[in-house]
Amino acid sequence: MEHALTWFEIPVSEIGRAKRFYQEIFKIEMQDMVVNDHPLALFPFSGVSGALWQEEGYSAPQSGTRIYLTARENIDVILARVEAAGGKTIFPRTPVSDEIGWSAMFQDLDGNRIGLLEEPHE
């Protein structure tokens, strides 16, 4: 096993709204898919990836498992897009270590708490 994580799903109440939010903050295009009558929007990454998963009546818990998504650019740029798209910054860009880089956390439109990890620059 090369990675502890093989797949992730972020539950959302409205797939179209959530897809627009994540596409805007990360400047990506997500692919639509339906699995077992559940609409999904796939993140466009190879290797370990995941999707938004529409769940009727979904309400985010206040605590639970957290995932951290790769910030391919400065976290502050992404957090500005989060705020502009209707999300909320939970904690700002914060140094973790010289080897790991920086982290931050935001709340999406459904109340999910999503972490960001920005690797050190060379």
PyRosetta script that sets phi, psi and omega in degrees:
from pyrosetta import init, pose_from_sequence

init()
pose = pose_from_sequence("MEHALTWFEIPVSEIGRAKRFYQEIFKIEMQDMVVNDHPLALFPFSGVSGALWQEEGYSAPQSGTRIYLTARENIDVILARVEAAGGKTIFPRTPVSDEIGWSAMFQDLDGNRIGLLEEPHE")
pose.set_psi(1, 118.0)
pose.set_omega(1, -177.0)
pose.set_phi(2, -86.8)
pose.set_psi(2, -26.3)
pose.set_omega(2, -178.2)
pose.set_phi(3, -131.8)
pose.set_psi(3, 144.7)
pose.set_omega(3, 174.7)
pose.set_phi(4, -70.9)
pose.set_psi(4, -30.4)
pose.set_omega(4, -179.3)
pose.set_phi(5, -105.5)
pose.set_psi(5, 131.8)
pose.set_omega(5, 177.1)
pose.set_phi(6, -114.5)
pose.set_psi(6, -24.9)
pose.set_omega(6, -176.5)
pose.set_phi(7, -163.5)
pose.set_psi(7, 147.8)
pose.set_omega(7, 174.1)
pose.set_phi(8, -138.1)
pose.set_psi(8, 154.6)
pose.set_omega(8, 174.0)
pose.set_phi(9, -133.0)
pose.set_psi(9, 133.9)
pose.set_omega(9, 175.5)
pose.set_phi(10, -105.8)
pose.set_psi(10, 110.7)
pose.set_omega(10, -179.7)
pose.set_phi(11, -70.2)
pose.set_psi(11, 139.7)
pose.set_omega(11, -179.6)
pose.set_phi(12, -139.8)
pose.set_psi(12, 157.4)
pose.set_omega(12, -179.7)
pose.set_phi(13, -87.6)
pose.set_psi(13, -31.9)
pose.set_omega(13, 179.9)
pose.set_phi(14, -133.3)
pose.set_psi(14, 106.1)
pose.set_omega(14, -173.1)
pose.set_phi(15, -60.0)
pose.set_psi(15, -40.8)
pose.set_omega(15, -178.7)
pose.set_phi(16, -63.0)
pose.set_psi(16, -46.0)
pose.set_omega(16, 179.3)
pose.set_phi(17, -64.1)
pose.set_psi(17, -45.9)
pose.set_omega(17, -179.5)
pose.set_phi(18, -65.5)
pose.set_psi(18, -40.7)
pose.set_omega(18, 178.6)
pose.set_phi(19, -60.9)
pose.set_psi(19, -45.6)
pose.set_omega(19, 178.5)
pose.set_phi(20, -60.2)
pose.set_psi(20, -41.6)
pose.set_omega(20, 179.5)
pose.set_phi(21, -60.4)
pose.set_psi(21, -53.6)
pose.set_omega(21, -176.8)
pose.set_phi(22, -68.1)
pose.set_psi(22, -36.6)
pose.set_omega(22, 175.9)
pose.set_phi(23, -63.1)
pose.set_psi(23, -39.0)
pose.set_omega(23, -179.1)
pose.set_phi(24, -69.9)
pose.set_psi(24, -45.4)
pose.set_omega(24, -174.9)
pose.set_phi(25, -72.9)
pose.set_psi(25, -32.1)
pose.set_omega(25, -179.6)
pose.set_phi(26, -100.5)
pose.set_psi(26, -6.0)
pose.set_omega(26, -178.4)
pose.set_phi(27, 55.5)
pose.set_psi(27, 54.5)
pose.set_omega(27, -179.3)
pose.set_phi(28, -129.1)
pose.set_psi(28, 168.3)
pose.set_omega(28, 171.2)
pose.set_phi(29, -113.3)
pose.set_psi(29, 126.0)
pose.set_omega(29, -179.8)
pose.set_phi(30, -103.0)
pose.set_psi(30, 143.9)
pose.set_omega(30, -178.6)
pose.set_phi(31, -94.6)
pose.set_psi(31, 133.9)
pose.set_omega(31, 177.2)
pose.set_phi(32, -80.8)
pose.set_psi(32, 147.0)
pose.set_omega(32, 178.3)
pose.set_phi(33, -156.2)
pose.set_psi(33, 154.7)
pose.set_omega(33, 174.2)
pose.set_phi(34, -124.3)
pose.set_psi(34, 127.3)
pose.set_omega(34, 178.4)
pose.set_phi(35, -128.0)
pose.set_psi(35, 121.5)
pose.set_omega(35, -179.4)
pose.set_phi(36, 50.9)
pose.set_psi(36, 45.7)
pose.set_omega(36, 179.2)
pose.set_phi(37, 67.3)
pose.set_psi(37, 11.9)
pose.set_omega(37, 176.8)
pose.set_phi(38, -106.5)
pose.set_psi(38, 122.6)
pose.set_omega(38, 175.5)
pose.set_phi(39, -69.4)
pose.set_psi(39, 138.2)
pose.set_omega(39, 176.6)
pose.set_phi(40, -128.9)
pose.set_psi(40, 158.4)
pose.set_omega(40, 169.7)
pose.set_phi(41, -130.2)
pose.set_psi(41, 116.0)
pose.set_omega(41, -173.6)
pose.set_phi(42, -85.7)
pose.set_psi(42, 135.2)
pose.set_omega(42, 172.1)
pose.set_phi(43, -71.7)
pose.set_psi(43, 137.9)
pose.set_omega(43, -172.8)
pose.set_phi(44, -86.2)
pose.set_psi(44, 59.9)
pose.set_omega(44, -179.1)
pose.set_phi(45, -126.5)
pose.set_psi(45, 147.5)
pose.set_omega(45, 176.2)
pose.set_phi(46, -90.3)
pose.set_psi(46, 166.4)
pose.set_omega(46, -177.1)
pose.set_phi(47, 73.9)
pose.set_psi(47, -130.1)
pose.set_omega(47, 178.9)
pose.set_phi(48, -74.3)
pose.set_psi(48, 125.3)
pose.set_omega(48, 178.8)
pose.set_phi(49, -149.9)
pose.set_psi(49, -168.7)
pose.set_omega(49, -179.5)
pose.set_phi(50, -171.4)
pose.set_psi(50, -162.5)
pose.set_omega(50, -173.6)
pose.set_phi(51, -154.6)
pose.set_psi(51, 161.9)
pose.set_omega(51, 165.0)
pose.set_phi(52, -82.5)
pose.set_psi(52, 140.5)
pose.set_omega(52, -176.4)
pose.set_phi(53, -128.6)
pose.set_psi(53, 116.7)
pose.set_omega(53, -179.5)
pose.set_phi(54, -75.8)
pose.set_psi(54, 129.0)
pose.set_omega(54, -179.0)
pose.set_phi(55, -132.3)
pose.set_psi(55, 115.0)
pose.set_omega(55, -176.6)
pose.set_phi(56, -59.9)
pose.set_psi(56, 131.9)
pose.set_omega(56, 178.3)
pose.set_phi(57, 73.7)
pose.set_psi(57, 17.4)
pose.set_omega(57, -176.7)
pose.set_phi(58, -64.1)
pose.set_psi(58, 137.2)
pose.set_omega(58, 173.6)
pose.set_phi(59, -137.4)
pose.set_psi(59, 121.8)
pose.set_omega(59, -175.2)
pose.set_phi(60, -66.2)
pose.set_psi(60, 138.5)
pose.set_omega(60, 174.5)
pose.set_phi(61, -73.2)
pose.set_psi(61, 158.8)
pose.set_omega(61, 178.7)
pose.set_phi(62, -81.1)
pose.set_psi(62, -16.3)
pose.set_omega(62, 175.7)
pose.set_phi(63, -148.7)
pose.set_psi(63, 165.2)
pose.set_omega(63, -179.0)
pose.set_phi(64, 146.9)
pose.set_psi(64, -162.7)
pose.set_omega(64, -178.9)
pose.set_phi(65, -61.5)
pose.set_psi(65, 139.1)
pose.set_omega(65, 177.9)
pose.set_phi(66, -117.8)
pose.set_psi(66, 142.6)
pose.set_omega(66, 173.2)
pose.set_phi(67, -117.5)
pose.set_psi(67, 152.4)
pose.set_omega(67, 176.3)
pose.set_phi(68, -119.9)
pose.set_psi(68, 125.3)
pose.set_omega(68, 178.3)
pose.set_phi(69, -97.3)
pose.set_psi(69, 150.3)
pose.set_omega(69, -179.7)
pose.set_phi(70, -70.0)
pose.set_psi(70, 129.3)
pose.set_omega(70, 173.5)
pose.set_phi(71, -94.4)
pose.set_psi(71, 107.8)
pose.set_omega(71, -177.9)
pose.set_phi(72, -79.9)
pose.set_psi(72, -2.2)
pose.set_omega(72, 175.8)
pose.set_phi(73, -142.7)
pose.set_psi(73, -179.4)
pose.set_omega(73, -178.6)
pose.set_phi(74, -55.4)
pose.set_psi(74, 131.3)
pose.set_omega(74, -178.5)
pose.set_phi(75, -56.6)
pose.set_psi(75, -36.8)
pose.set_omega(75, -179.1)
pose.set_phi(76, -59.7)
pose.set_psi(76, -35.0)
pose.set_omega(76, 177.8)
pose.set_phi(77, -64.7)
pose.set_psi(77, -44.8)
pose.set_omega(77, 179.7)
pose.set_phi(78, -66.2)
pose.set_psi(78, -43.1)
pose.set_omega(78, 179.8)
pose.set_phi(79, -63.3)
pose.set_psi(79, -34.5)
pose.set_omega(79, 175.7)
pose.set_phi(80, -63.0)
pose.set_psi(80, -39.9)
pose.set_omega(80, 177.3)
pose.set_phi(81, -68.1)
pose.set_psi(81, -36.6)
pose.set_omega(81, 177.0)
pose.set_phi(82, -57.9)
pose.set_psi(82, -50.2)
pose.set_omega(82, -179.1)
pose.set_phi(83, -62.1)
pose.set_psi(83, -43.8)
pose.set_omega(83, -178.7)
pose.set_phi(84, -65.7)
pose.set_psi(84, -29.4)
pose.set_omega(84, -178.6)
pose.set_phi(85, -89.5)
pose.set_psi(85, 1.6)
pose.set_omega(85, 175.8)
pose.set_phi(86, 104.0)
pose.set_psi(86, 0.1)
pose.set_omega(86, 176.8)
pose.set_phi(87, -84.9)
pose.set_psi(87, -173.1)
pose.set_omega(87, -176.4)
pose.set_phi(88, -140.0)
pose.set_psi(88, 136.7)
pose.set_omega(88, 174.6)
pose.set_phi(89, -77.3)
pose.set_psi(89, 126.4)
pose.set_omega(89, 177.3)
pose.set_phi(90, -88.6)
pose.set_psi(90, -49.7)
pose.set_omega(90, 169.1)
pose.set_phi(91, -143.2)
pose.set_psi(91, 142.4)
pose.set_omega(91, -173.1)
pose.set_phi(92, -76.2)
pose.set_psi(92, 178.5)
pose.set_omega(92, 177.3)
pose.set_phi(93, -55.0)
pose.set_psi(93, 120.2)
pose.set_omega(93, -174.5)
pose.set_phi(94, -132.9)
pose.set_psi(94, 131.9)
pose.set_omega(94, 178.3)
pose.set_phi(95, -66.2)
pose.set_psi(95, 137.5)
pose.set_omega(95, 176.1)
pose.set_phi(96, -100.3)
pose.set_psi(96, -58.5)
pose.set_omega(96, 175.7)
pose.set_phi(97, -165.4)
pose.set_psi(97, 168.1)
pose.set_omega(97, 177.9)
pose.set_phi(98, -63.5)
pose.set_psi(98, -31.1)
pose.set_omega(98, -178.2)
pose.set_phi(99, -81.3)
pose.set_psi(99, -34.0)
pose.set_omega(99, -175.0)
pose.set_phi(100, -92.8)
pose.set_psi(100, -42.2)
pose.set_omega(100, -179.3)
pose.set_phi(101, 111.4)
pose.set_psi(101, -132.3)
pose.set_omega(101, -175.8)
pose.set_phi(102, -125.5)
pose.set_psi(102, 155.1)
pose.set_omega(102, 175.1)
pose.set_phi(103, -133.0)
pose.set_psi(103, 164.3)
pose.set_omega(103, 175.5)
pose.set_phi(104, -158.7)
pose.set_psi(104, 171.7)
pose.set_omega(104, 176.8)
pose.set_phi(105, -144.7)
pose.set_psi(105, 141.8)
pose.set_omega(105, 176.9)
pose.set_phi(106, -132.3)
pose.set_psi(106, 164.5)
pose.set_omega(106, 175.9)
pose.set_phi(107, -110.3)
pose.set_psi(107, 127.6)
pose.set_omega(107, 179.7)
pose.set_phi(108, -83.5)
pose.set_psi(108, -173.2)
pose.set_omega(108, -175.5)
pose.set_phi(109, -67.6)
pose.set_psi(109, -20.0)
pose.set_omega(109, 178.3)
pose.set_phi(110, -96.2)
pose.set_psi(110, -1.7)
pose.set_omega(110, -179.6)
pose.set_phi(111, 93.9)
pose.set_psi(111, 1.4)
pose.set_omega(111, 176.3)
pose.set_phi(112, -66.8)
pose.set_psi(112, 139.2)
pose.set_omega(112, 176.0)
pose.set_phi(113, -97.8)
pose.set_psi(113, 116.7)
pose.set_omega(113, -175.8)
pose.set_phi(114, -119.2)
pose.set_psi(114, 129.4)
pose.set_omega(114, 177.5)
pose.set_phi(115, -88.3)
pose.set_psi(115, 156.7)
pose.set_omega(115, 174.0)
pose.set_phi(116, -123.8)
pose.set_psi(116, 143.8)
pose.set_omega(116, 176.0)
pose.set_phi(117, -130.5)
pose.set_psi(117, 121.2)
pose.set_omega(117, 178.2)
pose.set_phi(118, -107.5)
pose.set_psi(118, 119.3)
pose.set_omega(118, -178.5)
pose.set_phi(119, -72.9)
pose.set_psi(119, 157.5)
pose.set_omega(119, 178.3)
pose.set_phi(120, -60.2)
pose.set_psi(120, 147.3)
pose.set_omega(120, 178.1)
pose.set_phi(121, -90.5)
pose.set_psi(121, 145.0)
pose.set_omega(121, -179.9)
pose.set_phi(122, -94.6)
pose.dump_pdb("model.pdb")
